[in-house]
């Protein structure tokens, strides 16, 4: 029979592994969708080369890589400064411990309310808009392409940004939690050949971002005043204010599988035609 000390040591190892795994998991979530992912791949390649050089006794190459890693810690801190700052901020807000479902629901409700109010008013006035709501996939790379605001989210601010000929009306705004992070951001255009030819750049950009991330994108057409939502490469078009509220809330509320509700609604209502 195992002694109490052995059992305690075993449990300690299990808890230690679980905590480290949990921290690594959330760090990877923070890095996903940012330039840091490519840098991590580069570091991994260097590690593989170092192992090979050590195995085959390639002394010069091994010496160069070891010297590179000797200053690597400082380089990593400098390169990953934005991601490290974000991680520490979220740790301070209790992100790693986990928000309560009630708090997350309040945030989702706030976002849905402000975005719906702004989108509905802009649709009536035929003001084009491209509004991105970040979820799990980090959008820091796209935030950096625009003008950083980090302002409190409000319908009034959204409407003012998209006023025609305003300095930031071109491009997209990106929302993270309850903050409007940036405006005038550039998004990748979808290369899907089956997208309707009557869809303009805003729609193609919204679909393009939704194809490579789990972001929810709200698009207001300047020509028709129609409101659309892009998610996972698909587009729901011509949504009423009530439909926009229910669609956004189902996609953003915790902790259900957001996509399942979205596609159930699409099956009930019929797949929207692009033409």
C-alpha positions as CSV (number, residue, x, y, z in Angstrom):
1,X,0.0,0.0,0.0
2,X,1.3,3.4,-0.9
3,X,2.2,5.7,1.9
4,X,0.5,9.0,2.5
5,X,3.7,10.8,1.4
6,X,3.7,9.0,-2.0
7,X,0.0,9.8,-2.6
8,X,0.6,13.4,-1.7
9,X,3.6,13.5,-4.1
10,X,1.5,11.9,-6.9
11,X,-1.4,14.4,-6.4
12,X,1.1,17.3,-6.3
13,X,2.5,16.2,-9.7
14,X,-1.0,15.9,-11.2
15,X,-2.1,19.4,-9.9
16,X,1.2,20.8,-11.2
17,X,0.7,19.4,-14.7
18,X,-2.9,20.5,-14.8
19,X,-2.1,24.1,-13.8
20,X,0.8,24.4,-16.3
21,X,-1.4,22.9,-19.1
22,X,-4.2,25.4,-18.2
23,X,-1.8,28.4,-18.4
24,X,-0.2,27.2,-21.7
25,X,-3.6,26.7,-23.2
26,X,-4.7,30.2,-22.4
27,X,-1.4,31.7,-23.6
28,X,-1.8,29.9,-26.9
29,X,-5.4,31.3,-27.1
30,X,-3.9,34.8,-26.6
31,X,-1.3,34.3,-29.3
32,X,-3.6,32.7,-31.8
33,X,-4.3,35.1,-34.7
34,X,-1.3,37.4,-34.0
35,X,2.2,37.8,-35.5
36,X,3.5,35.9,-32.4
37,X,2.4,32.6,-33.9
38,X,4.8,33.0,-36.8
39,X,7.6,34.0,-34.4
40,X,7.0,30.9,-32.3
41,X,7.2,28.8,-35.5
42,X,10.6,30.4,-36.2
43,X,11.8,29.6,-32.7
44,X,10.7,26.0,-33.1
45,X,12.6,25.7,-36.4
46,X,15.8,27.0,-34.6
47,X,15.3,24.5,-31.9
48,X,15.0,21.7,-34.4
49,X,18.2,22.9,-36.2
50,X,20.0,23.1,-32.8
51,X,19.0,19.5,-32.0
52,X,20.3,18.3,-35.4
53,X,23.5,20.3,-35.1
54,X,24.1,18.8,-31.7
55,X,23.4,15.3,-32.9
56,X,25.7,15.5,-35.9
57,X,28.3,17.6,-34.1
58,X,28.0,20.7,-36.3
59,X,30.0,22.8,-33.8
60,X,29.9,26.1,-35.6
61,X,26.2,26.0,-36.2
62,X,25.6,24.8,-32.7
63,X,27.7,27.7,-31.3
64,X,25.8,30.3,-33.3
65,X,22.4,29.0,-32.2
66,X,23.4,28.7,-28.6
67,X,24.7,32.3,-28.6
68,X,21.5,33.4,-30.2
69,X,19.4,31.7,-27.4
70,X,21.7,33.3,-24.8
71,X,20.1,36.7,-25.6
72,X,16.8,35.1,-26.7
73,X,14.9,35.8,-23.5
74,X,15.4,39.6,-23.9
75,X,14.5,39.4,-27.6
76,X,11.3,37.4,-26.7
77,X,10.2,40.0,-24.2
78,X,10.7,42.8,-26.7
79,X,9.0,41.0,-29.6
80,X,6.1,39.7,-27.6
81,X,5.6,42.9,-25.6
82,X,2.0,43.5,-26.8
83,X,0.9,39.9,-26.2
84,X,2.6,39.9,-22.7
85,X,0.9,43.1,-21.8
86,X,-2.5,41.8,-22.9
87,X,-2.0,38.6,-20.9
88,X,-1.1,40.5,-17.8
89,X,-4.1,42.8,-18.2
90,X,-6.4,39.8,-18.6
91,X,-4.9,38.1,-15.6
92,X,-5.6,41.2,-13.6
93,X,-9.2,41.1,-14.8
94,X,-9.5,37.5,-13.8
95,X,-9.5,36.1,-17.3
96,X,-7.4,33.0,-16.5
97,X,-9.5,32.2,-13.5
98,X,-12.6,32.6,-15.7
99,X,-15.3,35.1,-15.7
100,X,-18.7,34.1,-14.3
101,X,-21.3,33.2,-16.9
102,X,-23.4,36.2,-15.7
103,X,-20.6,38.7,-16.4
104,X,-19.9,37.2,-19.8
105,X,-23.6,37.4,-20.6
106,X,-23.7,41.1,-19.5
107,X,-20.8,41.8,-21.9
108,X,-22.5,40.1,-24.8
109,X,-25.8,41.9,-24.1
110,X,-23.9,45.3,-24.0
111,X,-22.2,44.6,-27.3
112,X,-25.4,43.4,-29.0
113,X,-27.3,46.4,-27.8
114,X,-24.8,49.0,-28.9
115,X,-24.0,47.4,-32.3
116,X,-27.6,46.8,-33.1
117,X,-28.6,50.4,-32.3
118,X,-25.8,51.8,-34.4
119,X,-26.3,49.4,-37.3
120,X,-30.0,50.0,-37.5
121,X,-29.7,53.8,-37.5
122,X,-26.9,53.7,-40.2
123,X,-29.0,51.3,-42.3
124,X,-31.9,53.7,-42.3
125,X,-29.5,56.5,-43.4
126,X,-27.7,54.4,-46.0
127,X,-24.4,54.8,-44.2
128,X,-22.0,51.9,-44.9
129,X,-20.3,50.2,-42.0
130,X,-18.0,47.2,-41.2
131,X,-18.0,46.2,-37.5
132,X,-15.9,43.2,-36.3
133,X,-16.6,41.6,-32.9
134,X,-13.6,39.6,-31.7
135,X,-14.2,36.2,-30.0
136,X,-11.5,33.6,-29.2
137,X,-9.2,34.2,-32.2
138,X,-6.9,37.2,-31.5
139,X,-7.2,40.0,-34.0
140,X,-4.2,42.1,-32.9
141,X,-2.6,42.0,-36.3
142,X,-5.7,43.6,-37.9
143,X,-6.1,46.1,-35.0
144,X,-2.6,47.3,-35.7
145,X,-3.5,48.2,-39.3
146,X,-5.9,50.9,-38.1
147,X,-6.0,53.8,-35.7
148,X,-5.9,52.6,-32.1
149,X,-8.7,54.0,-30.0
150,X,-9.3,51.6,-27.0
151,X,-12.5,53.5,-26.3
152,X,-15.6,52.5,-24.4
153,X,-18.0,50.9,-26.9
154,X,-21.1,53.0,-27.7
155,X,-23.6,53.3,-30.6
156,X,-22.9,57.0,-30.8
157,X,-19.1,56.4,-31.3
158,X,-19.8,53.8,-33.9
159,X,-22.1,56.1,-35.9
160,X,-19.6,59.0,-35.7
161,X,-16.8,56.8,-37.0
162,X,-18.7,55.8,-40.1
163,X,-20.0,59.2,-41.1
164,X,-19.2,59.6,-44.8
165,X,-15.9,61.4,-45.4
166,X,-15.0,61.1,-41.7
167,X,-11.2,60.4,-41.3
168,X,-11.8,56.8,-40.1
169,X,-14.9,55.8,-42.1
170,X,-13.0,53.6,-44.5
171,X,-12.1,50.2,-43.2
172,X,-13.4,48.3,-40.2
173,X,-13.8,48.8,-36.5
174,X,-12.8,46.0,-34.2
175,X,-14.5,45.4,-30.8
176,X,-12.8,43.4,-28.1
177,X,-15.1,42.7,-25.1
178,X,-16.6,46.1,-24.1
179,X,-13.8,48.2,-25.9
180,X,-13.7,49.6,-29.4
181,X,-10.0,48.8,-30.0
182,X,-9.4,50.5,-33.4
183,X,-11.0,52.0,-36.5
184,X,-10.0,52.2,-40.1
185,X,-8.6,48.6,-40.0
186,X,-7.8,46.6,-43.1
187,X,-9.3,43.1,-43.4
188,X,-8.4,40.3,-45.8
189,X,-10.7,39.9,-48.8
190,X,-12.4,36.6,-49.4
191,X,-11.2,34.7,-52.4
192,X,-14.3,32.5,-52.5
193,X,-15.3,32.4,-56.3
194,X,-18.9,31.6,-55.4
195,X,-19.6,34.9,-53.6
196,X,-22.3,36.9,-55.5
197,X,-20.9,39.6,-57.9
198,X,-23.2,42.2,-56.4
199,X,-21.4,42.1,-53.1
200,X,-18.9,44.9,-52.6
201,X,-15.6,45.3,-50.8
202,X,-17.1,45.6,-47.4
203,X,-18.9,42.3,-47.7
204,X,-15.9,40.5,-49.2
205,X,-13.7,41.8,-46.4
206,X,-16.2,40.8,-43.7
207,X,-16.5,37.3,-45.2
208,X,-12.8,37.1,-45.6
209,X,-12.1,37.7,-41.9
210,X,-14.8,35.3,-40.9
211,X,-13.2,32.6,-43.0
212,X,-9.9,32.7,-41.0
213,X,-11.2,33.5,-37.5
214,X,-14.2,33.0,-35.3
215,X,-15.0,36.7,-35.4
216,X,-18.6,38.0,-35.9
217,X,-18.8,40.7,-38.6
218,X,-21.7,43.0,-39.0
219,X,-21.9,44.8,-42.4
220,X,-24.2,47.6,-43.4
221,X,-24.6,48.2,-47.1
222,X,-24.2,51.8,-48.3
223,X,-26.2,51.1,-51.5
224,X,-29.2,49.1,-50.1
225,X,-29.1,49.8,-46.4
226,X,-29.3,46.1,-45.8
227,X,-27.7,44.6,-42.6
228,X,-25.7,41.4,-42.9
229,X,-23.8,39.2,-40.5
230,X,-20.7,37.1,-41.6
231,X,-19.6,34.1,-39.5
232,X,-17.4,31.2,-40.4
233,X,-17.3,32.2,-44.0
234,X,-21.1,32.4,-44.4
235,X,-23.3,35.4,-44.8
236,X,-26.8,36.1,-43.5
237,X,-28.2,39.0,-45.5
238,X,-31.1,41.5,-45.2
239,X,-31.6,41.1,-41.4
240,X,-34.2,43.1,-39.6
241,X,-33.3,44.8,-36.3
242,X,-35.0,41.9,-34.3
243,X,-33.2,39.3,-36.4
244,X,-29.9,41.1,-35.9
245,X,-30.4,41.2,-32.1
246,X,-31.2,37.4,-31.9
247,X,-28.4,36.4,-34.3
248,X,-25.7,38.4,-32.5
249,X,-26.8,37.3,-29.1
250,X,-26.8,33.6,-30.1
251,X,-23.3,33.9,-31.5
252,X,-21.8,35.8,-28.6
253,X,-23.5,34.5,-25.5
254,X,-21.7,32.0,-23.2
255,X,-21.2,29.1,-22.9
256,X,-23.2,27.4,-25.7
257,X,-21.8,26.3,-29.1
258,X,-22.3,29.5,-31.0
259,X,-22.2,28.0,-34.4
260,X,-24.9,25.4,-33.9
261,X,-27.6,28.0,-33.2
262,X,-26.5,30.0,-36.2
263,X,-26.8,27.1,-38.6
264,X,-30.1,25.9,-37.1
265,X,-31.6,29.3,-37.8
266,X,-30.3,29.3,-41.3
267,X,-31.8,25.9,-42.0
268,X,-35.2,27.0,-40.7
269,X,-35.2,30.3,-42.6
270,X,-33.5,28.9,-45.7
271,X,-30.1,29.6,-47.0
272,X,-29.9,33.3,-48.1
273,X,-29.3,33.8,-51.8
274,X,-26.3,35.9,-52.8
275,X,-28.1,37.3,-55.9
